[in-house]
Amino acid sequence: MGKVKAAIIGSGNIGTDLMIKMIKYPQNMELVAVVGIDEKSEGLAMARERGVATTHEGLDGLKAMDVYPEIGIVFDATSAYAHKVHDAALRADGKLVVDLTPAAIGPFTIPPVNMEEHLDQGNVNMVTCGGQATIPMVAAVSQVAKVHYAEIVASVSSRSAGPGTRANIDEFTRTTASAIEKVGGAEKGKAIIILNPAEPPMIMRDTVFTLSEGADEEAIRASVKAMVAKVQAYVPGYRLKQEVQFERYGDNNKLKIPGRGEFTGIKTSIFLEVEGAGDYLPSYSGNLDIMTAAAKATGELMARKLIDQRAAAA
């Protein structure tokens, strides 16, 4: 039945990296439009060089394109504030929306955890870069144990944090913490992001802490390794930095948690690094790479379902 036509709103780092991935690794989607607000942006220039239609007039410019009625999926790589406007207009026109901002309008989607659960939704949210990197680990522990608390610390190079990321720091922490609970399965979640100015730039590093009970160390270790392999299927540079670490707390050495009382069980510490594929951005920008790779993987599955529906109706 042919590929599903798709568009990207946002010609910054994330939108441009997603564009390159969609052109370089085509499957069920055909990228037909890239939207920005700066006529001279590098992203729009690169799109034109590759034969993709562009507009610098934002959503209004996209809606004015002849190809707009044929577009089935739109990726929004702008900001949480702008996405609220874009989402309402796009869904009113029957478009499926993949949200790469922390707006959190649609259900949180982490490909190796729940990608197939929300294909009937008009809008799916890709959480945040830190969420994409760390929530699979929280979910891995949750699959074999009861997780009372999970905390993630995402450290990224300040060079890979553009204006959109910096403007959305508050949304990042709130959205990621919420998704740790809703998707990761933790009773309580907390998220921290660190912009590291180190030179040469560091690749993305993530630390995940969980407090859990009901499973032994080997079960947790095996679940974590299995989940890492699932993420590596679409982000090859995703890996454990070192072996999973454990601390056990019992009746004789209970862990006191402020505001939550005493804890007995296992504290799991997971250390990750994410190296980007280098499709558009430098390899140290793993935080952006995992976001765009996850969005593309989700969009491909949504497109596959649309193609199957069209075939069934034909």
CORNORPE-V496328 format. One record per pair of residues at least 12 apart in sequence whose ideal C-beta (glycine too) atoms are under 6 Angstrom apart, sorted by sequence separation. I is the first residue (numbers start at 1). J is the second residue. D is the distance in whole Angstrom. If there is no record, write none. Layout:
i: {I:I}
j: {J:J}
d: {D:D}
This chain:
i: {138:177:228:274:277:34:177:276:107:177:249:250:19:106:109:176:249:74:83:274:39:106:108:34:83:87:105:106:134:173:248:84:106:108:33:34:35:36:83:224:246:247:31:37:74:80:104:172:79:80:246:6:11:73:74:75:76:77:80:113:221:99:112:130:245:3:4:5:6:11:110:3:7:8:9:97:98:99:100:102:113:244:3:5:16:23:35:59:15:217:242:11:150:241:91:241:11:33:241:11:150:161:32:87:150:238:158:237:147:237:147:148:149:150:151:152:153:154:155:157:158:155:138:159:142:128:135:157:131:139:157:130:138:139:128:128:131:135:138:156:220:135:237:155:127:154:211:213:212:153:212:235:152:211:151:210:235:234:150:209:15:149:208:14:130:147:148:234:7:207:5:147:5:102:146:206:5:6:7:8:9:10:145:146:4:10:146:205:4:9:102:114:141:145:102:113:145:203:204:104:108:137:141:144:134:203:102:110:133:108:134:108:144:144:141:144:143:203:204:140:201:203:204:140:79:14:140:80:80:136:136:112:112:160:141:157:160:160:156:137:133:13:12:12:133:129:132:132:129:129:132:126:126:111:115:119:111:119:109:100:100:98:98:98:96:75:73:73:72:21:20:20:17:16:17:29:17:21:28:27:14:18:29:13:17:21:28:28:4:4:1:1:1}
j: {150:189:240:286:289:47:190:289:121:191:263:264:34:121:124:191:264:90:99:290:56:123:125:52:101:105:123:124:152:191:266:103:125:127:53:54:55:56:103:244:266:267:52:58:95:101:125:193:101:102:268:29:34:96:97:98:99:100:103:136:244:123:136:154:269:28:29:30:31:36:135:29:33:34:35:123:124:125:126:128:139:270:30:32:43:50:62:86:43:246:271:41:180:271:122:272:43:65:273:44:184:195:67:123:186:274:195:274:185:275:186:187:188:189:190:191:192:193:194:196:197:196:180:201:185:172:179:201:176:184:202:176:184:185:175:176:179:183:186:204:268:184:286:205:179:206:263:265:265:207:266:290:208:267:209:268:293:293:210:269:77:211:270:77:193:210:211:297:71:271:70:212:71:168:212:272:72:73:74:75:76:77:212:213:72:78:214:273:73:78:171:183:210:214:172:183:215:273:274:175:179:208:212:215:206:275:175:183:206:182:208:183:219:220:220:223:223:284:286:223:284:286:287:224:164:100:227:168:171:227:231:230:231:285:268:284:287:288:287:270:274:162:162:164:290:287:290:291:290:291:294:294:295:294:298:302:297:305:298:291:295:295:298:299:302:295:299:302:306:279:279:280:280:280:281:299:288:292:300:300:288:292:303:288:292:296:303:304:303:306:307:310:311}
d: {5:5:6:3:6:4:6:3:6:5:6:6:6:5:4:4:5:5:6:5:4:3:5:5:4:5:5:5:4:5:6:6:5:5:5:5:6:5:4:6:6:4:6:5:5:5:5:6:6:5:6:5:6:5:6:5:5:5:4:6:5:6:5:3:4:6:5:5:5:3:5:6:4:5:4:4:6:5:5:5:5:6:4:5:4:6:5:6:6:5:5:5:5:4:5:6:3:6:5:5:6:5:5:6:4:5:4:6:6:3:4:5:5:5:4:5:5:5:4:6:5:5:6:5:3:5:6:4:4:5:5:5:3:6:6:5:5:5:6:5:6:5:6:5:5:5:5:3:6:5:6:5:5:6:5:5:5:5:5:6:4:4:4:4:6:5:5:5:5:6:5:5:5:5:6:4:6:4:5:5:5:3:4:5:4:4:5:5:6:6:4:6:5:5:6:6:4:6:4:5:4:4:6:4:5:5:4:5:5:6:5:5:5:6:6:5:5:5:4:4:4:5:4:5:5:6:4:5:5:5:5:4:5:4:6:5:6:6:4:5:5:5:6:6:5:4:5:6:6:5:5:6:5:5:6:6:5:5:6:6:5:5:6:5:6:6:6:6:6:5:5:4:4:5:5:6:6:6:5:5:6:4:5:6:5:5:4:5:4:5:5:5:5}
